[in-house]
Amino acid sequence: MAESNKVSIKVISQKGTCEAGHKVGDQWLVAEKTPEGLCIFAFSSLLPCITPLMYGGSFPWEKDPDRTAAVCPDPGNPVVFEIRRVRD
């Protein structure tokens, strides 16, 4: 398997009541394992953005191609996450 980059996930916006208790400022690091404490439903919606950053991809349409945002799948209580590649 190719060497992977670490990816940071951070809550940047939260409205309503998050059933998982996530709030602005919560942060996780993704490396070889799923991050403990991150809602599985949110993680499943973030994974398509995490994977490219882990393996050298980028988001060329973003101001910073090493960073993007994604939202959890609960439309009544949206939590917005910033996802960015961690440069060592």
C-alpha positions, 0 to 999 in steps of 0.5 A, a space after each residue: 500500500 502507498 504511504 499515506 498522509 494524515 488528515 485533520 477533521 475539524 467541526 467548523 459549524 454546527 446547527 440544531 442538536 447533533 445527536 453525537 454531541 459534536 460541536 465547533 472546535 472538535 477535531 480528529 486526526 485520521 491516519 491508519 484507523 478511523 478516529 475514535 469518537 467521530 459519528 459513524 454517519 458523519 465519517 461515512 459522508 466525509 470519507 470520499 473527501 478524506 481518501 484523496 487527501 490521504 493518497 496525494 490527491 487534492 481539490 483544485 477548485 478550492 482556494 487551498 487544494 489541500 482543504 475542503 469542507 463537507 457536511 454530515 447527512 442530518 439535514 435538520 441538524 447539520 454539522 460542517 467539517 473542515 477536512 485538510 491534509 496534514 503536512 509533516 
